[in-house]
Amino acid sequence: MKFNVLTKFITSTLFMLSLSHQANAQQAVDILITHGRILTMNAELSEYADGFVAIKDNKIIAVGPQSQAKQFTADKVLDVDGDLVLPGFINTHTHASMTLFRSLGDDVDDRLHGYLFPLEKEFVSREMVYLGAELGNLEMLKGGVTTYADMYYFEDEVAKAVDEIGMRAVLGQTVIQYPQADAKTAEDGIAYAEKFIQQYKNHPRITPAFAPHAPYTNSTETLQKIARLSLAYNVPVLTHLAESQRELEVITKRTQGLSPIAYLASIGVLNKNLVGAHVILADSQDIALLKQHQVGVAHNISANIKAAKGVAPVVEMLNQGVNVGLGTDGPMSGNTISLLDEFSQVAKVHKLWHQDRSLMPAVEIIKMATMGSAKVLNLDHKIGSLTVNKLADIIVIGTKSPNMTPIYNPYSAIVYSAYATDIRHSIIDGKLLMEDRKALTVNEEDIIKRAHAFSEQIKQSLIKQGKSIL
């Protein structure tokens, strides 16, 4: 009798010690995503039909099949029940603060010079830029964007909004030869940009940048000075490039015949720090220059076709090894800035343009929106794939909505079937910023309420000027 009791006691003690050892053997992490269909977007396009991702601090420390998840324990476990898990989307070109101008001048001829520039002259202020950035950040977060590249005025106000919501961004302070709200001359704009760069150069999530508006809206001397400073500070240069006929005409006249891209090459400002948005008017020689100088290209299909400017030769660029990422342009150009809305149009327009339905397969679109965009912004060593030791910028896309049912090819489902509202969770820099569609770091209702109030000011001003708001 005593022997049996002793045996049971010893057995029970050993079992408890074993459990304790197993618990101690588990590695504690901050967030554990389980039972997801993992699309890593790494070089091998590794996938896990039932997999997990472990996040500690701000990095991915493990990704693999669900059977290995038992090695980890976490305070926050997201069991996503077969939903798609992939790196966050990267918007390589936008003007987030212009959300407050959305749906104005949509069908106006000469929208940029005849409508937008006068509108900005009246309304751009620190307060407007900050509020517009709040709204833009919210839209992008809820649409699966975890990193974006922005060009606008008072970019330090955009930085404040980015910091508060917790997103990642490359923020370019605009430099342009015309007087603006934050700088009366191009030199003033450069000085503003330098101060901004010095302020945010070491920020963990914000990369400050120069943003000369375009080659035709800045002098040769300004463009060369910005190129030199960008190399000295080791920061990006964001610009509109080879976008319009007006730009082509101005540069052709300035240079006696060079294209905008050939012009920038001739004055020594093409380099790996440069990100050219649009790049519609580019021939084979221009594409060769982009490749030679490692220039990144931000492709904005919706804005380009809406403005009837043309179709960028992206297929040719990709074939020549140019780094191409996806962008939305500003919300007065493409209207939505969630990036996911671009996917289907990128695929379909290029198929139509080349009359080849095999071009731009869905997986290539997702590659451009993740690793491709990361390479354009020179951030591919940090983000763009679900890889151990990369920063934890991760989204979960729901698979239970009618439009996402059924799923045979997950890439096709995202490109052709998904809505921005299918984004369930967003994690940026290891922090859960949206859970089950609810933004956790900002007050969504308050932002939208204040944006509506500001839009009334714009509406009343336009009515007084006799301008149409329809």
C-alpha positions in Angstrom: 0.0 0.0 0.0 2.7 2.5 1.0 4.8 1.4 -2.0 1.9 2.2 -4.4 1.4 5.6 -2.8 5.1 6.3 -3.0 5.2 5.2 -6.7 2.2 7.4 -7.5 3.8 10.4 -5.8 7.1 9.9 -7.6 5.4 9.4 -11.0 3.3 12.5 -10.4 6.3 14.5 -9.4 8.3 13.4 -12.5 5.3 14.3 -14.7 5.0 17.8 -13.3 8.8 18.3 -13.6 8.5 17.2 -17.3 5.7 19.7 -17.9 7.8 22.4 -16.2 10.8 21.6 -18.3 8.6 21.7 -21.5 7.2 25.1 -20.5 10.7 26.4 -19.7 11.9 25.1 -23.1 9.3 27.1 -24.9 10.5 30.5 -26.1 8.5 33.5 -25.0 7.5 35.8 -27.8 5.3 38.9 -28.1 2.9 37.8 -30.8 2.2 34.4 -32.3 0.2 34.1 -35.5 -1.1 30.5 -35.8 -2.9 28.4 -38.3 -2.4 30.8 -41.2 -1.8 30.1 -44.9 1.6 31.7 -45.0 2.9 33.4 -48.1 6.4 34.4 -47.2 7.2 36.3 -50.5 10.9 35.3 -50.0 13.1 34.5 -53.0 11.9 30.9 -53.1 8.2 32.0 -52.6 8.0 29.5 -49.7 4.5 28.8 -48.5 3.0 27.0 -45.5 -0.6 25.7 -45.9 -1.0 25.6 -42.1 1.7 27.7 -40.6 2.8 30.2 -37.9 4.9 33.3 -37.5 6.5 34.2 -34.2 7.3 37.9 -33.4 9.5 39.2 -30.6 10.2 42.9 -30.1 10.0 44.2 -33.6 11.3 41.3 -35.6 10.2 37.9 -37.0 12.1 35.2 -35.1 10.4 32.2 -36.7 8.2 31.2 -39.5 7.2 27.7 -40.6 4.7 24.8 -40.4 2.2 24.8 -37.6 3.8 21.8 -36.0 6.7 23.9 -34.9 4.6 26.6 -33.2 4.6 24.6 -30.0 8.2 25.8 -29.4 6.8 29.2 -28.6 4.5 30.8 -26.1 3.0 34.3 -26.3 0.8 36.7 -24.4 -1.0 37.5 -27.7 -2.0 34.6 -30.0 -3.8 35.3 -33.2 -5.3 32.1 -34.5 -6.3 33.2 -38.0 -8.0 30.0 -38.9 -6.7 29.5 -42.5 -6.6 33.2 -43.4 -3.7 34.5 -45.6 -0.6 35.8 -43.8 1.9 37.8 -45.8 4.2 40.8 -45.6 2.5 44.2 -45.5 2.0 46.0 -48.8 4.4 48.9 -49.6 3.0 51.9 -51.4 5.9 53.5 -53.2 4.3 56.8 -54.2 1.5 58.8 -52.7 0.6 62.2 -51.2 -1.3 61.2 -48.1 -2.4 64.6 -47.0 -4.4 65.1 -50.2 -7.1 62.8 -48.8 -8.8 66.1 -47.9 -9.1 67.0 -51.6 -10.4 63.6 -52.7 -13.1 63.6 -55.4 -12.4 67.2 -56.4 -11.5 68.0 -60.0 -11.8 64.3 -61.1 -12.9 65.1 -64.6 -11.3 68.6 -65.0 -9.0 69.3 -67.9 -5.5 70.4 -66.8 -6.3 69.3 -63.3 -2.8 69.8 -61.9 -2.0 73.3 -63.0 -5.6 74.7 -63.5 -7.2 73.1 -60.4 -4.9 71.5 -57.9 -2.1 74.0 -57.6 -4.6 76.9 -56.9 -6.4 74.7 -54.4 -3.2 73.9 -52.6 -2.2 77.6 -52.5 -5.4 78.4 -50.6 -5.6 75.5 -48.2 -2.2 73.9 -47.5 -1.2 74.6 -44.0 0.4 72.6 -41.1 -3.0 71.8 -39.8 -4.3 70.6 -43.1 -1.3 68.4 -43.8 -1.4 66.8 -40.4 -5.2 66.0 -40.6 -4.9 64.8 -44.2 -2.0 62.5 -43.2 -4.0 61.1 -40.3 -6.8 60.2 -42.7 -4.5 58.8 -45.3 -2.6 56.7 -42.7 -5.9 55.3 -41.5 -7.0 54.3 -45.0 -3.7 52.7 -45.8 -3.5 50.8 -42.5 -7.0 49.4 -43.1 -6.1 48.5 -46.6 -3.0 46.5 -45.8 -0.3 49.1 -46.4 2.4 48.9 -43.7 5.0 51.2 -45.4 4.5 54.1 -47.8 6.6 56.7 -49.6 5.1 60.2 -49.5 5.8 63.6 -51.2 4.2 66.7 -49.8 4.6 70.0 -48.0 5.2 70.4 -44.2 6.4 66.8 -44.2 7.3 67.0 -40.6 3.6 67.1 -39.9 3.1 63.9 -41.9 5.9 62.4 -39.7 4.0 63.3 -36.6 0.9 61.5 -37.9 3.0 58.5 -38.9 4.7 58.3 -35.5 1.3 58.4 -33.7 -0.3 55.6 -35.7 2.8 53.5 -35.7 3.3 53.0 -39.4 6.5 52.9 -41.4 7.2 55.6 -44.1 9.7 57.2 -46.4 8.7 60.9 -46.2 9.9 63.4 -48.8 9.9 67.1 -48.3 8.8 68.8 -51.5 11.2 71.2 -53.3 9.7 73.2 -56.2 10.6 76.4 -57.9 7.3 78.1 -57.2 6.3 79.7 -53.9 4.5 77.3 -51.6 3.1 77.5 -48.1 6.2 76.1 -46.4 8.9 77.5 -48.7 9.0 80.6 -51.0 11.9 79.3 -53.1 13.6 76.1 -54.1 16.5 77.0 -51.8 14.1 77.5 -48.9 12.6 74.0 -49.7 16.0 72.4 -49.6 16.8 74.1 -46.3 13.5 72.9 -44.9 14.2 69.4 -46.2 17.7 69.4 -44.6 16.3 70.3 -41.2 13.6 67.6 -41.5 16.2 65.0 -42.5 18.4 65.9 -39.5 15.4 65.7 -37.2 14.3 62.2 -38.4 17.5 60.6 -39.7 17.7 58.1 -36.9 14.0 57.4 -36.4 13.3 53.6 -36.4 10.3 53.8 -38.7 10.6 57.1 -40.6 13.1 57.6 -43.4 13.3 61.3 -44.3 13.9 62.2 -47.9 14.2 65.0 -50.5 11.3 65.3 -52.9 12.0 67.6 -55.9 8.6 67.8 -57.4 9.7 67.0 -61.0 12.6 67.8 -63.4 10.5 70.5 -65.2 9.5 72.3 -62.0 13.1 72.6 -60.7 16.2 74.0 -62.2 19.3 71.9 -63.1 21.2 73.5 -60.3 18.5 72.6 -57.7 18.3 69.0 -58.9 22.1 68.6 -58.8 22.3 70.1 -55.3 19.6 67.7 -54.1 21.5 64.7 -55.6 24.7 65.7 -53.9 23.0 66.2 -50.5 21.1 62.9 -50.8 24.3 61.0 -51.2 25.9 63.0 -48.3 23.0 62.3 -46.0 22.4 58.8 -47.5 18.6 59.4 -47.9 16.2 58.8 -50.8 15.1 61.3 -53.5 11.5 61.0 -54.5 10.3 62.7 -57.7 7.8 62.6 -60.5 9.6 61.5 -63.6 8.7 61.1 -67.3 5.1 61.6 -66.4 3.5 64.1 -68.8 3.7 65.7 -72.1 4.2 69.1 -70.5 7.3 67.7 -68.7 8.6 66.3 -72.0 8.1 69.6 -73.8 9.8 71.7 -71.1 12.8 69.3 -70.8 13.1 68.9 -74.5 13.3 72.7 -74.9 15.7 73.0 -72.0 18.1 70.5 -73.4 17.6 70.7 -77.1 16.1 67.3 -77.4 16.9 65.1 -74.4 14.2 63.0 -72.7 13.6 63.7 -69.0 15.4 60.5 -68.0 18.4 61.2 -70.4 18.5 64.8 -69.0 18.8 63.6 -65.4 21.5 61.2 -66.5 23.4 64.0 -68.3 23.4 66.3 -65.2 24.5 63.5 -62.9 21.5 63.0 -60.7 20.5 59.4 -61.5 21.6 57.1 -58.7 20.4 54.3 -56.4 18.7 56.8 -54.0 16.3 58.1 -56.7 12.7 56.8 -56.9 10.9 58.0 -60.0 7.2 58.0 -59.9 5.1 57.1 -63.0 7.9 56.9 -65.7 5.3 56.6 -68.5 7.3 58.3 -71.3 10.4 56.0 -71.4 11.9 54.3 -74.4 14.4 51.5 -74.4 17.4 53.9 -74.0 15.7 55.5 -71.0 15.0 52.1 -69.4 18.7 51.1 -69.9 19.7 54.3 -68.0 17.3 53.4 -65.2 18.9 50.0 -64.9 22.5 51.3 -65.2 22.0 53.8 -62.4 19.8 51.5 -60.2 16.9 53.9 -60.2 13.7 52.6 -58.6 10.3 53.1 -60.3 7.0 53.6 -58.6 4.2 52.4 -60.9 0.8 54.1 -60.5 -1.6 52.5 -62.9 -4.9 53.9 -61.7 -3.7 57.5 -61.6 -2.1 57.2 -65.0 -5.0 55.7 -66.8 -7.5 58.0 -65.1 -5.5 61.0 -66.2 -5.3 59.5 -69.7 -1.5 59.9 -69.6 -0.6 56.5 -70.9 0.7 53.1 -69.8 4.2 52.9 -68.4 6.4 50.3 -70.0 6.6 48.2 -66.9 6.8 44.9 -68.6 9.9 46.1 -70.5 11.4 47.5 -67.3 11.0 44.3 -65.4 12.5 42.3 -68.3 15.5 44.6 -68.2 15.9 44.1 -64.5 14.7 47.6 -63.3 13.3 47.6 -59.8 9.6 48.4 -60.0 7.2 48.8 -57.1 3.5 49.8 -56.9 2.1 53.1 -55.9 -1.3 54.7 -55.7 -0.4 58.3 -56.3 -2.3 60.9 -54.3 -6.0 60.6 -53.5 -6.9 63.3 -56.0 -5.3 61.2 -58.7 -6.1 57.6 -58.0 -8.7 58.4 -55.3 -8.0 55.3 -53.1 -4.6 54.8 -51.5 -5.0 51.3 -50.1 -2.7 49.9 -52.9 -4.7 46.6 -53.0 -7.1 48.4 -55.4 -4.2 48.8 -57.8 -3.5 45.0 -58.2 -6.3 44.0 -60.5 -5.8 47.1 -62.8 -2.1 46.5 -63.0 -2.6 43.0 -64.2 -5.5 43.7 -66.6 -4.2 46.9 -68.2 -0.9 45.4 -69.1 -2.5 42.2 -70.5 -4.7 44.4 -72.6 -1.9 46.8 -73.6 0.3 43.9 -74.8 -2.7 41.8 -75.9 -1.2 38.9 -73.9 -3.3 37.5 -71.1 -0.3 35.5 -69.7 1.6 38.7 -68.8 1.6 40.0 -65.2 0.5 36.8 -63.4 -1.0 37.4 -60.0 2.1 36.2 -58.1 4.2 38.9 -59.9 1.8 41.6 -58.8 2.1 40.5 -55.1 5.9 40.4 -55.5 5.9 44.0 -56.8 3.7 45.1 -53.9 6.1 43.5 -51.3 9.7 42.7 -52.1 9.6 44.7 -55.4 8.5 47.8 -53.6 11.0 47.2 -50.8 13.8 47.1 -53.3 12.6 50.4 -54.9 12.9 52.1 -51.5 16.2 50.3 -50.6 14.5 48.7 -47.7 14.5 45.1 -48.9 17.1 44.2 -46.2 14.5 45.1 -43.6 11.0 44.5 -45.0 9.2 42.9 -47.9 9.2 39.2 -47.0 8.4 37.0 -44.0 12.0 36.1 -43.2 13.7 35.5 -39.9 15.3 38.7 -38.5 13.4 41.0 -40.8 11.1 43.6 -39.2 7.7 42.3 -38.4 5.4 44.2 -40.8 2.7 41.6 -41.4 -0.9 41.6 -42.6 -3.7 39.0 -42.4 -6.2 38.8 -45.2 -9.5 37.2 -44.4 -10.7 34.2 -46.5 -14.3 33.9 -45.2 -16.1 36.7 -47.1 -18.2 35.7 -50.1 -15.8 37.4 -52.6 -12.9 35.3 -51.1 -14.7 32.0 -51.4 -13.4 29.6 -52.6 -9.6 30.1 -52.9 -7.6 27.8 -55.2 -4.7 30.2 -55.9 -4.1 32.6 -53.1 -2.2 35.1 -55.2 -5.1 35.2 -57.7 -7.6 35.6 -54.9 -5.7 38.7 -53.6 -5.2 40.3 -57.0 -8.6 39.7 -58.5 -11.1 39.0 -55.7 -10.0 40.8 -52.5 -11.3 44.1 -51.2 -9.4 46.4 -48.9 -12.0 45.5 -46.3 -10.8 41.9 -46.3 -7.7 43.0 -44.4 -8.2 41.6 -40.9 -5.1 42.4 -38.9 -2.1 44.6 -39.4 1.2 44.4 -37.5 3.9 47.0 -38.0 7.3 46.9 -36.3 6.1 44.1 -34.2 3.1 45.9 -32.8 -0.5 45.1 -33.5 -2.0 48.2 -35.0 -5.3 46.8 -36.3 -7.2 43.8 -35.0 -10.3 42.5 -36.6 -10.6 45.8 -38.6 -10.3 48.0 -35.5 -7.5 50.5 -35.5 -5.9 50.3 -32.1 -3.6 53.3 -31.9 -5.8 56.2 -33.3 -9.4 57.2 -32.9 -10.9 56.4 -36.3 -14.3 58.1 -35.7 -12.6 61.3 -34.5 -10.3 61.5 -37.5 -13.2 61.1 -40.0 -15.3 63.6 -38.1 -12.6 66.3 -38.3 -11.9 65.5 -42.0 -15.6 66.0 -42.8 -15.6 69.4 -41.0 -12.5 70.5 -42.9 -14.1 69.4 -46.2 -17.0 71.8 -45.5 -14.5 74.7 -45.5 -13.1 73.6 -48.9 -16.6 73.2 -50.3 -17.8 76.7 -49.2 -14.6 78.3 -50.6 -15.1 76.7 -54.0 -18.7 77.7 -54.1 -17.7 81.3 -53.4 -15.2 81.1 -56.3 -17.8 79.7 -58.6 -15.9 76.5 -59.1 -17.7 73.2 -59.5 -17.4 70.6 -56.8 -19.1 67.9 -58.9 
